């Protein structure tokens, strides 16, 4: 059975961790560490204006000599955010994430942010799908003997 993003979110939860564009990078990093996540959506009110990841920090702060306690998230966030709808399949999302070299996808339903999936969430779902398909094939082969 092909898993949808809705099913992934229903299993993992719809929790959304976010910061505002004016949040200092250091605070965003603290939240990521506390929640054991690799990215945060950046919201201006209810509007998605970007995403900030550990990779953004490594490439745009640490390597460029900026200070995380003084620099706002808006200075390093990725402003163009790709997103998916809950009807997309795990395989569709994995293909998109690989093609675009991204690790996190916000999920929108009817103009409302309902969750975020990571590459880990998607890979786990795809692996589960493949295991089930293999079990069905093994059962079919065993019954045909």
C-alpha atoms as a printed R data frame, in Angstrom:
    type eleno elety resid chain resno      x       y      z
1   ATOM     1    CA   UNK     A     1  0.000   0.000  0.000
2   ATOM     2    CA   UNK     A     2  1.422   3.373 -1.011
3   ATOM     3    CA   UNK     A     3  1.739   5.738  1.943
4   ATOM     4    CA   UNK     A     4  0.565   9.295  1.657
5   ATOM     5    CA   UNK     A     5  2.009  12.277  3.467
6   ATOM     6    CA   UNK     A     6 -1.230  12.475  5.461
7   ATOM     7    CA   UNK     A     7 -0.587   8.953  6.808
8   ATOM     8    CA   UNK     A     8  3.000   9.870  7.695
9   ATOM     9    CA   UNK     A     9  1.813  12.951  9.591
10  ATOM    10    CA   UNK     A    10 -0.948  10.985 11.314
11  ATOM    11    CA   UNK     A    11  1.714   8.548 12.583
12  ATOM    12    CA   UNK     A    12  4.427  11.029 13.550
13  ATOM    13    CA   UNK     A    13  2.227  13.941 14.564
14  ATOM    14    CA   UNK     A    14  1.345  17.324 13.135
15  ATOM    15    CA   UNK     A    15  3.601  19.337 15.442
16  ATOM    16    CA   UNK     A    16  5.095  22.381 13.723
17  ATOM    17    CA   UNK     A    17  8.140  24.064 15.220
18  ATOM    18    CA   UNK     A    18  8.650  27.597 14.001
19  ATOM    19    CA   UNK     A    19 10.415  30.896 14.585
20  ATOM    20    CA   UNK     A    20  9.817  34.426 13.342
21  ATOM    21    CA   UNK     A    21 12.149  36.135 10.862
22  ATOM    22    CA   UNK     A    22 13.421  38.382 13.681
23  ATOM    23    CA   UNK     A    23 14.394  35.496 15.973
24  ATOM    24    CA   UNK     A    24 18.140  35.375 16.569
25  ATOM    25    CA   UNK     A    25 19.843  32.409 14.952
26  ATOM    26    CA   UNK     A    26 21.171  31.242 18.317
27  ATOM    27    CA   UNK     A    27 17.613  30.907 19.666
28  ATOM    28    CA   UNK     A    28 16.571  28.968 16.557
29  ATOM    29    CA   UNK     A    29 19.517  26.601 17.024
30  ATOM    30    CA   UNK     A    30 18.588  26.098 20.674
31  ATOM    31    CA   UNK     A    31 15.035  25.160 19.667
32  ATOM    32    CA   UNK     A    32 16.293  22.730 17.021
33  ATOM    33    CA   UNK     A    33 18.602  21.087 19.570
34  ATOM    34    CA   UNK     A    34 15.868  20.938 22.223
35  ATOM    35    CA   UNK     A    35 13.375  19.329 19.832
36  ATOM    36    CA   UNK     A    36 16.016  17.186 18.089
37  ATOM    37    CA   UNK     A    37 15.057  18.471 14.645
38  ATOM    38    CA   UNK     A    38 17.098  19.749 11.709
39  ATOM    39    CA   UNK     A    39 14.944  22.624 10.495
40  ATOM    40    CA   UNK     A    40 12.313  25.159 11.512
41  ATOM    41    CA   UNK     A    41  9.710  26.887  9.424
42  ATOM    42    CA   UNK     A    42  9.897  30.669  9.549
43  ATOM    43    CA   UNK     A    43  6.493  32.263 10.026
44  ATOM    44    CA   UNK     A    44  5.574  35.936  9.871
45  ATOM    45    CA   UNK     A    45  2.254  35.698 11.675
46  ATOM    46    CA   UNK     A    46  0.541  32.793  9.914
47  ATOM    47    CA   UNK     A    47  2.451  33.296  6.655
48  ATOM    48    CA   UNK     A    48  5.296  30.941  5.733
49  ATOM    49    CA   UNK     A    49  8.207  33.179  4.719
50  ATOM    50    CA   UNK     A    50 11.096  30.731  4.844
51  ATOM    51    CA   UNK     A    51 12.796  27.743  6.387
52  ATOM    52    CA   UNK     A    52 16.010  27.596  8.400
53  ATOM    53    CA   UNK     A    53 18.095  24.453  8.721
54  ATOM    54    CA   UNK     A    54 21.291  23.333 10.334
55  ATOM    55    CA   UNK     A    55 22.780  23.432  6.849
56  ATOM    56    CA   UNK     A    56 21.850  27.128  6.519
57  ATOM    57    CA   UNK     A    57 23.676  27.799  9.766
58  ATOM    58    CA   UNK     A    58 26.783  25.877  8.747
59  ATOM    59    CA   UNK     A    59 27.035  27.530  5.341
60  ATOM    60    CA   UNK     A    60 25.796  31.047  6.025
61  ATOM    61    CA   UNK     A    61 26.933  31.785  9.569
62  ATOM    62    CA   UNK     A    62 29.808  29.592 10.681
63  ATOM    63    CA   UNK     A    63 31.660  29.768  7.372
64  ATOM    64    CA   UNK     A    64 31.014  33.489  6.819
65  ATOM    65    CA   UNK     A    65 32.027  34.709 10.261
66  ATOM    66    CA   UNK     A    66 28.604  35.965 11.343
67  ATOM    67    CA   UNK     A    67 27.510  35.743 14.964
68  ATOM    68    CA   UNK     A    68 24.479  33.643 15.772
69  ATOM    69    CA   UNK     A    69 23.569  35.669 18.869
70  ATOM    70    CA   UNK     A    70 23.246  38.906 16.886
71  ATOM    71    CA   UNK     A    71 22.082  37.809 13.433
72  ATOM    72    CA   UNK     A    72 18.348  37.339 12.774
73  ATOM    73    CA   UNK     A    73 16.994  34.237 11.085
74  ATOM    74    CA   UNK     A    74 15.828  36.341  8.112
75  ATOM    75    CA   UNK     A    75 19.485  36.862  7.119
76  ATOM    76    CA   UNK     A    76 20.166  33.177  6.511
77  ATOM    77    CA   UNK     A    77 16.784  31.477  5.970
78  ATOM    78    CA   UNK     A    78 15.848  29.967  2.646
79  ATOM    79    CA   UNK     A    79 12.994  32.212  1.480
80  ATOM    80    CA   UNK     A    80 11.718  30.065 -1.400
81  ATOM    81    CA   UNK     A    81 10.133  27.062  0.293
82  ATOM    82    CA   UNK     A    82  8.845  24.066 -1.589
83  ATOM    83    CA   UNK     A    83  5.849  22.344 -0.015
84  ATOM    84    CA   UNK     A    84  3.540  19.403 -0.634
85  ATOM    85    CA   UNK     A    85 -0.074  18.508 -0.017
86  ATOM    86    CA   UNK     A    86 -1.108  15.586  2.208
87  ATOM    87    CA   UNK     A    87 -2.267  13.550 -0.805
88  ATOM    88    CA   UNK     A    88  1.258  13.260 -2.205
89  ATOM    89    CA   UNK     A    89  2.890   9.869 -1.808
90  ATOM    90    CA   UNK     A    90  6.048   9.193  0.144
91  ATOM    91    CA   UNK     A    91  7.754   8.175 -3.116
92  ATOM    92    CA   UNK     A    92  6.737  11.454 -4.807
93  ATOM    93    CA   UNK     A    93  8.180  13.422 -1.902
94  ATOM    94    CA   UNK     A    94 11.373  11.398 -1.830
95  ATOM    95    CA   UNK     A    95 11.889  12.060 -5.541
96  ATOM    96    CA   UNK     A    96 11.290  15.801 -5.046
97  ATOM    97    CA   UNK     A    97 13.615  15.974 -2.050
98  ATOM    98    CA   UNK     A    98 16.389  14.159 -3.914
99  ATOM    99    CA   UNK     A    99 15.963  16.256 -7.056
100 ATOM   100    CA   UNK     A   100 15.926  19.586 -5.188
101 ATOM   101    CA   UNK     A   101 18.478  18.491 -2.544
102 ATOM   102    CA   UNK     A   102 16.263  19.406  0.398
103 ATOM   103    CA   UNK     A   103 15.603  17.577  3.643
104 ATOM   104    CA   UNK     A   104 12.357  19.118  4.920
105 ATOM   105    CA   UNK     A   105  8.991  19.804  3.300
106 ATOM   106    CA   UNK     A   106  6.152  21.773  4.855
107 ATOM   107    CA   UNK     A   107  2.727  20.241  4.217
108 ATOM   108    CA   UNK     A   108 -0.181  22.481  3.224
109 ATOM   109    CA   UNK     A   109 -3.865  21.652  3.043
110 ATOM   110    CA   UNK     A   110 -6.278  24.322  1.789
111 ATOM   111    CA   UNK     A   111 -3.806  27.164  2.458
112 ATOM   112    CA   UNK     A   112 -3.115  25.926  5.999
113 ATOM   113    CA   UNK     A   113  0.227  24.595  7.217
114 ATOM   114    CA   UNK     A   114 -0.550  21.213  8.792
115 ATOM   115    CA   UNK     A   115  2.899  19.720  9.351
116 ATOM   116    CA   UNK     A   116  6.446  19.177  8.172
117 ATOM   117    CA   UNK     A   117  8.018  15.968  6.885
118 ATOM   118    CA   UNK     A   118 11.725  15.217  6.812
119 ATOM   119    CA   UNK     A   119 13.699  13.033  4.450
120 ATOM   120    CA   UNK     A   120 13.944  10.535  7.315
121 ATOM   121    CA   UNK     A   121 10.153  10.355  7.622
122 ATOM   122    CA   UNK     A   122  9.791   9.785  3.895
123 ATOM   123    CA   UNK     A   123 12.564   7.190  3.590
124 ATOM   124    CA   UNK     A   124 11.131   5.254  6.548
125 ATOM   125    CA   UNK     A   125  7.706   5.166  4.874
126 ATOM   126    CA   UNK     A   126  9.127   4.039  1.527
127 ATOM   127    CA   UNK     A   127 11.150   1.274  3.204
128 ATOM   128    CA   UNK     A   128  8.028   0.073  5.048
129 ATOM   129    CA   UNK     A   129  6.139  -0.004  1.732
130 ATOM   130    CA   UNK     A   130  8.882  -2.094  0.114
131 ATOM   131    CA   UNK     A   131  8.979  -4.537  3.048
132 ATOM   132    CA   UNK     A   132  5.226  -5.094  2.749
133 ATOM   133    CA   UNK     A   133  5.481  -5.626 -1.016
134 ATOM   134    CA   UNK     A   134  8.283  -8.170 -0.504
135 ATOM   135    CA   UNK     A   135  6.242 -10.037  2.127
136 ATOM   136    CA   UNK     A   136  3.266 -10.217 -0.221
137 ATOM   137    CA   UNK     A   137  5.433 -11.526 -3.052
138 ATOM   138    CA   UNK     A   138  7.040 -14.105 -0.768
139 ATOM   139    CA   UNK     A   139  3.597 -15.261  0.399
140 ATOM   140    CA   UNK     A   140  2.376 -15.483 -3.190
141 ATOM   141    CA   UNK     A   141  5.399 -17.514 -4.248
142 ATOM   142    CA   UNK     A   142  5.067 -19.836 -1.245
143 ATOM   143    CA   UNK     A   143  1.376 -20.447 -1.940
144 ATOM   144    CA   UNK     A   144  2.040 -21.174 -5.631
145 ATOM   145    CA   UNK     A   145  4.438 -24.027 -4.862
